[in-house]
Amino acid sequence: MKYDAPELLRKELSSQKWKPQVIAMSGVTDIYQPVERKLELTRQCLEVMAEFRNPVGLITKNNLITRDIDVLCELNEYNCVSVTISVTSLDKDLTGVMEPRTSRPQKRLEAIRRLADAGIPVGVNVAPIIPGLTDHECAEILEQAAAAGAKYAGYTMLRLPYKVKDLFVEWLEQHFPDRKKKVLHKILDIRDGKLNNSEWGKRMRGEGNFSKQISDLFHVQTQKLGLNERHNKLTTDHFVRSSGSQMSLFR
């Protein structure tokens, strides 16, 4: 845990060496884990972004992001923010055993709705799609997300790098022993006979007939719902190199 992350971020953005660019938050670990409610490190980092007007893209599975709508609105005034909410399943029980420390599906859809109502660019990421377990929900997830106000959408097929493969197989055996064989068979089908393929261009989508079926379904559904018709490009045009003496408006 980097408790000094906001200070380090301010130092970096203040540097003359910093070239304004979009910063992505939550590339590996969700920035709105339960401890964020207490520590507010993500919120403080967003305040720094707003101070410098540096663009940021956020992705999360947690409704807690709605706490920071005020800061996100400040960023949005300068076209400096976009948010993506990940939705794996609409089944709250499945979500509970798969992602126990995250918001349940309806709370994620509520987050999309509240962000959209505030005018913040928001989309949905159907991820990860687990073949044989959650793939049948793709169309409905997109439909409900669009109804909540999502304007763009993406998806990612399940990835199982390194030791995650063994953990996933154990998880299937524990929670879905009756589906284990079917799920693993479909994963092998989209990963060229392996449980994981890290090859660039294939790791996020997979390959083969089943992968193409998901791709085709996603294309048809997004067109039907009017998703991805416009692409909101964040800008660095309003970046200001703060001296660090100005107090944040959000403290």
PLY file of the C-alpha trace (Angstrom):
ply
format ascii 1.0
element vertex 251
property float x
property float y
property float z
element edge 250
property int vertex1
property int vertex2
end_header
0.00 0.00 0.00
1.51 3.32 -1.08
0.22 5.71 1.54
2.19 8.56 0.00
0.78 8.00 -3.51
-0.96 11.42 -3.70
2.24 13.23 -2.72
4.31 11.21 -5.19
1.77 11.93 -7.92
1.87 15.67 -7.22
5.66 15.62 -7.33
5.63 13.81 -10.68
3.07 16.12 -12.29
4.94 19.17 -10.98
8.16 18.08 -12.63
9.23 19.90 -15.77
10.05 16.47 -17.17
6.39 15.41 -17.01
4.70 15.37 -20.40
0.93 15.66 -19.92
-0.76 12.42 -20.89
-3.72 10.25 -19.95
-3.11 8.27 -16.77
-4.95 4.97 -16.42
-5.97 3.92 -12.92
-6.86 0.30 -12.06
-4.80 -1.39 -14.73
-3.96 -4.24 -12.34
-5.65 -3.67 -8.95
-9.04 -2.06 -8.41
-8.58 1.44 -7.01
-11.85 1.23 -5.06
-11.18 -1.72 -2.80
-12.97 -1.65 0.60
-9.98 -0.06 2.39
-10.31 2.99 0.11
-13.43 3.96 2.04
-11.15 4.67 5.01
-7.85 5.72 3.44
-9.20 7.85 0.57
-5.94 7.50 -1.37
-7.74 7.23 -4.69
-9.81 10.30 -3.92
-6.68 12.26 -3.00
-5.00 11.19 -6.24
-8.04 12.36 -8.19
-7.87 15.69 -6.39
-4.29 16.04 -7.58
-5.40 15.20 -11.13
-8.07 17.88 -10.91
-5.56 20.40 -9.57
-3.32 19.84 -12.60
-6.17 19.10 -15.02
-4.35 15.96 -16.09
-6.64 13.47 -17.90
-7.36 10.15 -16.24
-9.24 6.99 -17.15
-10.65 4.85 -14.36
-11.95 1.32 -14.31
-13.54 -0.31 -11.28
-16.01 -2.93 -10.08
-17.09 -0.92 -7.08
-19.93 1.49 -6.43
-17.64 3.44 -4.08
-16.56 5.50 -7.09
-19.83 7.42 -6.76
-18.46 8.97 -3.56
-16.04 10.94 -5.74
-18.50 12.27 -8.30
-17.73 15.83 -7.18
-14.04 15.47 -8.10
-14.88 13.62 -11.31
-17.18 16.48 -12.33
-14.33 18.93 -11.80
-12.15 16.85 -14.10
-14.96 16.50 -16.62
-15.24 20.27 -16.98
-11.93 20.06 -18.86
-12.65 16.78 -20.67
-10.15 15.05 -18.40
-11.97 11.94 -17.20
-13.67 8.77 -18.37
-14.95 5.89 -16.26
-15.52 2.23 -17.06
-17.49 -0.04 -14.76
-16.69 -3.75 -15.06
-19.65 -6.11 -14.90
-18.86 -9.82 -14.86
-22.33 -11.20 -14.21
-25.83 -10.05 -13.29
-26.18 -12.99 -10.91
-25.50 -11.63 -7.42
-24.86 -15.09 -5.99
-22.30 -15.92 -8.68
-20.68 -12.51 -8.20
-20.54 -13.17 -4.47
-18.42 -16.30 -4.84
-16.38 -15.01 -7.76
-15.69 -11.42 -6.66
-16.60 -11.31 -2.95
-14.95 -7.96 -2.22
-16.69 -6.09 -5.00
-20.08 -4.44 -5.42
-22.98 -6.65 -6.47
-24.31 -6.27 -10.04
-27.17 -3.87 -9.28
-24.83 -1.57 -7.37
-22.51 -1.47 -10.38
-25.40 -0.58 -12.66
-26.42 2.07 -10.13
-22.89 3.49 -10.34
-23.22 3.74 -14.13
-26.55 5.50 -13.73
-25.28 8.02 -11.17
-22.15 8.80 -13.17
-24.15 9.22 -16.37
-26.69 11.46 -14.60
-23.77 13.65 -13.48
-22.64 13.99 -17.10
-19.48 11.94 -16.63
-18.50 9.78 -19.64
-19.10 6.22 -18.50
-19.02 2.82 -20.14
-19.16 -0.85 -19.28
-16.56 -3.59 -19.58
-18.02 -7.10 -19.72
-15.10 -8.77 -18.05
-13.96 -11.32 -17.62
-16.22 -13.43 -19.81
-15.94 -16.99 -18.50
-16.80 -19.49 -21.24
-19.48 -21.92 -20.10
-20.27 -19.88 -17.00
-21.04 -16.23 -17.79
-20.91 -15.94 -21.61
-24.70 -16.30 -21.90
-25.10 -13.01 -19.98
-23.19 -10.76 -22.38
-26.20 -9.42 -24.28
-28.22 -8.67 -21.15
-25.29 -6.97 -19.40
-24.87 -4.67 -22.38
-28.61 -3.99 -22.48
-28.86 -3.11 -18.80
-25.68 -1.02 -18.86
-26.94 0.96 -21.85
-30.28 1.50 -20.10
-28.37 2.87 -17.10
-26.54 5.38 -19.28
-23.38 3.69 -20.52
-22.16 5.13 -23.82
-19.38 2.73 -24.69
-18.56 -0.92 -24.06
-15.75 -3.41 -24.21
-15.12 -6.99 -23.18
-12.31 -9.31 -22.16
-12.19 -13.07 -22.24
-10.99 -14.83 -19.09
-7.21 -14.85 -18.74
-5.38 -17.33 -16.50
-1.70 -16.36 -16.33
0.83 -18.08 -14.11
-0.55 -19.56 -10.85
-4.00 -18.12 -11.51
-4.69 -21.22 -13.65
-4.38 -23.56 -10.68
-6.43 -21.29 -8.43
-9.20 -21.07 -11.02
-9.39 -24.85 -11.49
-9.61 -25.27 -7.70
-12.30 -22.59 -7.54
-14.36 -24.37 -10.20
-14.02 -27.66 -8.35
-15.20 -26.04 -5.13
-18.10 -23.95 -6.42
-19.15 -25.40 -9.80
-17.99 -29.03 -10.00
-20.86 -29.84 -12.36
-19.68 -27.20 -14.86
-15.94 -27.67 -14.45
-15.44 -29.93 -17.45
-17.52 -27.73 -19.77
-15.81 -24.51 -18.69
-12.29 -25.90 -19.03
-13.10 -27.43 -22.41
-14.29 -24.08 -23.75
-11.26 -22.28 -22.36
-8.98 -24.78 -24.06
-10.94 -24.18 -27.26
-10.34 -20.40 -27.27
-6.71 -20.70 -26.07
-5.43 -23.11 -28.70
-5.45 -26.12 -26.37
-4.00 -24.29 -23.36
-5.56 -22.62 -20.34
-3.78 -19.39 -21.14
-2.25 -17.72 -24.17
-0.35 -14.49 -23.54
0.24 -13.82 -27.24
-0.40 -10.19 -28.12
-3.65 -9.76 -30.05
-5.10 -13.00 -28.72
-4.81 -12.80 -24.94
-7.78 -10.45 -24.48
-10.13 -12.01 -27.04
-9.06 -15.59 -27.63
-9.43 -17.35 -30.98
-11.51 -20.01 -32.69
-15.25 -20.44 -33.29
-16.45 -19.71 -29.77
-14.35 -16.55 -29.58
-15.80 -15.40 -32.89
-19.35 -16.06 -31.65
-18.73 -13.76 -28.67
-17.17 -11.12 -30.91
-20.10 -11.24 -33.34
-22.67 -11.08 -30.54
-20.89 -8.12 -28.98
-20.75 -6.28 -32.31
-24.43 -6.82 -33.05
-25.58 -5.89 -29.54
-23.49 -2.72 -29.27
-24.79 -1.55 -32.64
-28.36 -2.31 -31.62
-27.97 -0.36 -28.36
-26.09 2.57 -29.87
-22.95 1.90 -27.85
-19.52 3.02 -29.11
-21.07 5.41 -31.64
-19.01 8.27 -30.29
-15.55 8.13 -28.79
-14.76 10.64 -26.09
-11.10 11.51 -26.48
-9.57 12.97 -23.35
-7.42 16.04 -23.75
-4.27 17.47 -22.17
-4.99 20.94 -23.58
-5.98 22.33 -20.18
-3.06 20.95 -18.19
-1.62 23.41 -15.66
1.63 22.82 -13.84
0.67 23.62 -10.28
3.14 25.14 -7.89
1.66 22.96 -5.17
0.75 25.96 -3.06
-2.94 25.96 -3.98
-5.12 24.08 -1.56
-7.44 21.48 -3.02
-11.04 22.54 -3.34
-12.17 19.10 -2.19
-10.44 18.79 1.16
0 1
1 2
2 3
3 4
4 5
5 6
6 7
7 8
8 9
9 10
10 11
11 12
12 13
13 14
14 15
15 16
16 17
17 18
18 19
19 20
20 21
21 22
22 23
23 24
24 25
25 26
26 27
27 28
28 29
29 30
30 31
31 32
32 33
33 34
34 35
35 36
36 37
37 38
38 39
39 40
40 41
41 42
42 43
43 44
44 45
45 46
46 47
47 48
48 49
49 50
50 51
51 52
52 53
53 54
54 55
55 56
56 57
57 58
58 59
59 60
60 61
61 62
62 63
63 64
64 65
65 66
66 67
67 68
68 69
69 70
70 71
71 72
72 73
73 74
74 75
75 76
76 77
77 78
78 79
79 80
80 81
81 82
82 83
83 84
84 85
85 86
86 87
87 88
88 89
89 90
90 91
91 92
92 93
93 94
94 95
95 96
96 97
97 98
98 99
99 100
100 101
101 102
102 103
103 104
104 105
105 106
106 107
107 108
108 109
109 110
110 111
111 112
112 113
113 114
114 115
115 116
116 117
117 118
118 119
119 120
120 121
121 122
122 123
123 124
124 125
125 126
126 127
127 128
128 129
129 130
130 131
131 132
132 133
133 134
134 135
135 136
136 137
137 138
138 139
139 140
140 141
141 142
142 143
143 144
144 145
145 146
146 147
147 148
148 149
149 150
150 151
151 152
152 153
153 154
154 155
155 156
156 157
157 158
158 159
159 160
160 161
161 162
162 163
163 164
164 165
165 166
166 167
167 168
168 169
169 170
170 171
171 172
172 173
173 174
174 175
175 176
176 177
177 178
178 179
179 180
180 181
181 182
182 183
183 184
184 185
185 186
186 187
187 188
188 189
189 190
190 191
191 192
192 193
193 194
194 195
195 196
196 197
197 198
198 199
199 200
200 201
201 202
202 203
203 204
204 205
205 206
206 207
207 208
208 209
209 210
210 211
211 212
212 213
213 214
214 215
215 216
216 217
217 218
218 219
219 220
220 221
221 222
222 223
223 224
224 225
225 226
226 227
227 228
228 229
229 230
230 231
231 232
232 233
233 234
234 235
235 236
236 237
237 238
238 239
239 240
240 241
241 242
242 243
243 244
244 245
245 246
246 247
247 248
248 249
249 250
